[in-house]
Amino acid sequence: MRLVLVLNLGSTTSKFALYEDRECVVNETIAHELAVTQLPLTEQAPKRQATIERRVEEAGYHFEDVDAIACRGGLVKPIEGGVYHVDAHLYDELKAFKYGIHASNLSGMMGYQLAQKFNIPVFTIDPPVTDELMPIARITGIKGVERISRFHALNQKGVARKYAAQVGQDYPDVNVIVAHMGGGITVGAHVHGKVIDVNEGLEGEGAFSPERAGSIPNDALYRYGYDHDMTPEEMDHFLSKKTGLLSLLGTNDLTQLSQQYGKDTEVTRILDAMAYQVAKLIGERAVAFKGAPIDQIILTGGIANSNVVTEGIRQYVEWIAPVSVYAGEMEMEALASGVFDVLEGTVAPKYYK
């Protein structure tokens, strides 16, 4: 029996899971107090680690029995997707927050500390900075400004691999379009195991989401910021936290809004628009395949739990390829699966350079 510990730390919670031979036996979400989450991230790490160590023991497991640790990826320099050793070099990069200050970095930092303490190998899989873009997908109309690849790589690649396995194929053997729809929305063109084009969801490119504005006509965007006397920092916070469904309908509760669909004219109009904008992104990604057959369009993330949205998207894109729904996020499963692949010798882990 092999035992893998999975770590997925966010801004206010720490998720951990234990998998025995690919079966999840423990899955917990720890909601931390404000006294912890308001500390600088480097000061949060030891407190969160102590809590997780205690909860693992309380669940009846011991770190001496753990064969490997799987960690959510953090913000480092752009790298190709895959499984990576969390070694001293990667740990130093995560700890320095050189490429962005985000709680996701804590997963690898904590994993490395636990690995050193208990002599366990530790890995990270498909971080959000996964970059496999084809060169022309980077170009914009402003010299010196290029698109970058930051998206829901872990869940997108996880559900793509799951689909491939279900049809008896390996991930590099299939062509799929994956739409991750959650707090942000990213749609990727997965061409033989590489995401060669994807919208930059962290910066708000693409469809509007529950709290994000999505792509806005340039003139309207800069005039809005100017008219409201916003600094770049204020505009960034506004576009990523106070727009989308929150601005349009006063709530980001998609479950509630889905129940009002067809009864409330404005709710119906806005949800139809969200589905249409996601569908347009899927249509854009279809171009990247240059006419090669697309095996499947996959809808995933929390919003995929809404039949209103998924069926709205389906009516626009089913002519491109069959549509399947993998609702929710499968990040913990994807992290565990990547490490089991290493332990079983089917995948060779890479090193961050």
C-alpha positions in Angstrom: 0.0 0.0 0.0 1.2 3.5 -0.9 0.1 6.6 1.1 0.2 10.1 -0.4 -0.5 13.3 1.5 -2.0 16.1 -0.6 -1.7 19.8 0.4 -3.8 22.6 -1.2 -3.5 25.9 0.7 -5.6 29.0 -0.1 -5.9 32.4 1.4 -8.3 31.4 4.2 -8.3 27.6 4.3 -5.9 24.7 4.2 -7.1 21.6 2.4 -5.3 18.3 3.0 -6.1 14.8 1.9 -4.7 11.3 2.3 -4.9 8.8 -0.6 -4.2 5.1 -0.1 -3.4 3.5 -3.5 -5.4 6.3 -5.3 -8.4 6.0 -3.0 -9.1 9.1 -0.9 -9.4 8.1 2.8 -9.2 11.5 4.4 -10.3 14.9 3.0 -10.4 17.9 5.2 -10.7 21.6 4.9 -9.3 23.7 7.8 -10.8 27.2 8.1 -8.2 29.3 9.8 -8.9 32.1 12.2 -8.3 35.8 11.2 -5.4 35.9 13.6 -3.6 33.5 11.3 -4.7 34.5 7.9 -4.0 38.2 8.5 -0.3 37.5 9.2 2.3 37.8 6.5 2.4 34.5 4.5 5.8 33.5 5.8 4.5 33.8 9.3 1.4 31.8 8.5 3.3 28.8 7.2 4.5 27.3 10.6 1.2 27.8 12.3 -0.7 26.1 9.4 1.8 23.3 9.3 1.4 22.6 13.0 -2.4 22.4 12.5 -2.1 20.0 9.6 0.4 17.7 11.4 -1.9 17.5 14.3 -5.0 16.7 12.2 -3.2 14.0 10.2 -2.3 12.3 13.5 -5.8 12.7 14.8 -7.1 11.0 11.6 -5.1 8.0 12.7 -2.1 8.3 10.3 1.6 8.9 10.8 4.0 10.9 8.7 6.5 8.0 8.9 4.0 6.0 6.8 3.6 8.7 4.1 5.3 7.7 0.8 5.2 11.1 -0.9 3.6 14.6 -0.6 1.7 16.3 -3.4 1.5 20.1 -3.3 -0.6 22.7 -5.2 1.6 24.7 -7.4 2.5 28.3 -6.7 3.6 31.5 -8.5 7.1 30.9 -9.9 8.5 31.5 -13.4 6.6 30.1 -16.3 7.3 26.3 -16.7 6.0 23.4 -18.8 3.2 21.4 -17.2 4.0 18.1 -15.4 5.2 16.8 -12.1 8.1 18.6 -10.4 10.4 17.8 -7.5 10.0 20.5 -4.8 13.7 20.8 -4.1 15.7 23.5 -2.3 15.8 25.7 -5.4 12.0 25.6 -6.0 11.5 26.1 -2.2 13.6 29.2 -2.3 11.7 30.6 -5.3 8.3 30.0 -3.6 9.5 31.5 -0.3 10.8 34.7 -2.0 7.4 35.4 -3.6 9.4 36.9 -6.5 6.7 36.2 -9.1 3.7 37.2 -7.0 2.4 37.1 -3.4 -0.2 34.4 -3.2 -1.2 31.8 -0.6 -0.8 29.0 -3.1 3.0 29.3 -2.6 2.5 28.0 1.0 1.6 24.5 -0.3 5.1 23.9 -1.7 6.8 25.7 1.2 5.0 23.5 3.7 5.5 20.4 1.7 9.2 21.0 1.5 9.4 21.6 5.3 7.5 18.4 6.0 9.7 16.5 3.5 12.8 17.6 5.3 11.4 16.8 8.7 10.2 13.3 7.9 12.4 12.4 4.9 9.6 12.2 2.4 9.8 13.0 -1.3 7.6 16.0 -2.3 6.2 17.1 -5.6 4.1 19.8 -7.3 1.9 19.2 -10.4 0.8 21.6 -13.2 1.1 24.9 -11.4 -1.0 27.9 -12.4 2.1 29.4 -14.3 2.1 26.4 -16.6 3.2 27.8 -20.0 2.9 25.8 -23.2 1.6 28.6 -25.4 2.4 28.6 -29.1 4.5 31.7 -29.9 1.8 33.6 -31.9 -0.7 33.3 -29.0 1.5 35.6 -26.9 1.5 38.6 -29.3 -0.6 41.7 -28.6 -0.9 45.0 -30.5 1.4 46.8 -28.1 5.1 46.4 -28.5 6.6 45.1 -25.2 3.3 43.7 -23.9 2.7 40.0 -24.3 0.0 37.6 -23.2 1.2 35.3 -20.4 -0.1 31.9 -19.4 -1.7 31.8 -16.0 -4.8 29.6 -15.7 -6.4 26.7 -13.9 -3.8 24.3 -15.2 -4.2 21.7 -12.4 -7.9 21.2 -12.8 -7.9 21.7 -16.6 -5.2 19.0 -17.2 -6.7 16.8 -14.4 -10.1 16.6 -16.1 -8.5 16.2 -19.5 -6.5 13.2 -18.3 -9.6 11.8 -16.6 -11.6 12.1 -19.9 -8.7 10.5 -21.8 -8.6 7.5 -19.4 -12.3 7.0 -19.6 -12.1 6.7 -23.4 -9.1 4.4 -23.2 -6.5 6.9 -24.3 -3.6 8.8 -22.8 -3.8 12.6 -22.4 -1.3 13.3 -25.2 -3.4 11.2 -27.6 -6.5 13.4 -27.3 -7.5 16.9 -28.5 -9.9 18.7 -26.1 -11.1 22.1 -25.2 -11.5 22.6 -21.4 -13.5 25.4 -19.8 -12.8 25.9 -16.1 -15.6 28.0 -14.7 -15.2 29.2 -11.1 -14.2 32.5 -9.5 -12.3 33.0 -12.7 -13.0 31.5 -16.1 -10.3 30.1 -18.3 -10.7 28.1 -21.5 -7.7 26.1 -22.9 -6.9 24.4 -26.2 -5.3 21.1 -25.2 -3.5 19.8 -28.3 -1.9 16.5 -27.8 -1.1 17.2 -24.1 -0.1 20.8 -24.4 -2.2 23.9 -23.7 -1.2 25.9 -26.7 -3.7 28.8 -26.1 -5.7 29.9 -23.1 -7.1 33.2 -21.9 -5.3 34.9 -19.0 -8.0 34.4 -16.4 -6.1 35.9 -13.4 -5.8 39.3 -15.2 -9.5 39.1 -16.2 -9.2 38.3 -19.9 -12.2 36.4 -21.4 -15.7 35.9 -20.1 -17.1 37.7 -17.0 -17.4 35.5 -14.0 -19.1 35.8 -10.6 -16.7 38.5 -9.4 -14.5 39.4 -12.5 -15.3 41.7 -15.3 -13.8 39.8 -18.2 -12.6 41.5 -21.4 -13.8 45.1 -21.7 -13.5 47.3 -24.8 -10.2 49.3 -24.3 -11.8 52.8 -24.6 -14.6 52.0 -22.2 -12.2 50.5 -19.6 -9.7 53.3 -19.4 -12.5 56.0 -19.4 -14.2 54.2 -16.5 -11.0 54.2 -14.5 -10.3 57.8 -15.3 -13.9 58.9 -14.5 -13.8 57.1 -11.2 -10.3 58.4 -10.3 -9.0 54.9 -9.7 -5.3 54.0 -9.2 -4.0 50.9 -11.0 -4.3 49.0 -7.7 -7.8 50.1 -7.1 -8.8 49.2 -10.7 -7.2 45.8 -10.4 -9.2 45.1 -7.1 -12.4 46.4 -8.7 -12.1 44.3 -11.9 -11.2 41.1 -10.0 -13.4 41.3 -6.9 -16.3 43.7 -7.5 -17.6 43.1 -11.0 -19.1 40.3 -13.0 -22.3 38.9 -11.5 -21.7 40.9 -8.4 -21.9 44.2 -10.3 -24.6 43.1 -12.8 -27.0 41.4 -10.4 -25.8 42.3 -6.9 -24.8 38.7 -5.9 -22.2 36.1 -6.9 -24.5 33.2 -5.7 -25.0 31.3 -8.9 -27.1 28.6 -7.2 -29.7 31.3 -6.2 -29.5 33.0 -9.6 -30.0 29.7 -11.4 -33.2 29.1 -9.5 -34.4 32.5 -10.7 -33.5 31.7 -14.3 -36.6 31.9 -16.5 -38.6 33.7 -13.8 -36.6 37.0 -13.6 -36.0 38.6 -16.9 -32.7 40.4 -16.0 -31.2 37.3 -14.3 -32.1 35.3 -17.4 -30.5 37.9 -19.7 -27.2 38.0 -17.7 -26.8 34.2 -17.3 -27.5 33.8 -21.0 -24.7 36.4 -21.6 -22.3 34.5 -19.4 -23.0 31.2 -21.2 -22.6 33.0 -24.6 -19.2 34.6 -23.6 -17.8 31.2 -22.4 -19.1 29.7 -25.7 -17.3 32.4 -27.7 -14.0 31.5 -25.9 -14.5 27.8 -26.8 -15.1 28.9 -30.4 -11.8 30.9 -30.3 -9.9 27.9 -29.0 -11.3 25.6 -31.7 -9.3 27.7 -34.2 -6.0 26.6 -32.6 -6.6 23.0 -33.9 -6.4 24.1 -37.5 -9.3 21.8 -38.5 -8.0 18.7 -36.7 -10.8 16.7 -35.0 -11.6 17.9 -31.5 -12.5 14.9 -29.3 -14.4 16.6 -26.6 -15.4 20.0 -25.0 -15.2 19.7 -21.2 -17.0 22.0 -18.8 -15.6 22.0 -15.3 -15.3 24.1 -12.1 -18.0 25.2 -9.6 -20.1 26.9 -12.2 -20.4 23.6 -14.1 -22.9 22.6 -11.3 -25.4 25.0 -12.9 -27.4 23.2 -15.6 -28.6 26.7 -16.7 -25.1 27.7 -17.7 -23.8 24.4 -19.0 -26.9 23.8 -21.2 -26.6 27.4 -22.4 -23.0 26.8 -23.5 -23.9 23.4 -25.0 -26.4 24.9 -27.5 -23.7 27.1 -29.0 -20.8 24.7 -29.2 -22.0 21.2 -29.6 -21.6 21.5 -33.3 -17.8 21.8 -32.7 -17.5 18.6 -30.6 -19.4 16.6 -28.0 -19.7 18.3 -24.7 -19.2 16.6 -21.3 -19.5 18.1 -17.8 -17.1 17.4 -15.0 -18.7 19.6 -12.3 -16.6 21.0 -9.4 -12.9 21.0 -9.0 -10.8 17.9 -9.0 -7.6 19.5 -7.8 -6.9 17.1 -4.9 -7.5 14.1 -7.1 -5.3 15.5 -9.8 -2.5 16.2 -7.3 -2.6 12.7 -5.9 -2.8 11.1 -9.3 0.3 12.9 -10.5 2.3 11.6 -7.6 1.0 8.1 -7.9 2.1 8.1 -11.5 5.6 8.9 -10.3 5.6 6.3 -7.5 4.4 3.7 -10.0 7.1 4.6 -12.5 4.9 5.7 -15.4 5.9 9.4 -15.1 9.4 10.8 -14.6 9.4 14.0 -12.5 11.1 17.1 -13.7 13.3 19.7 -11.9 12.6 23.4 -11.7 15.6 25.2 -13.3 
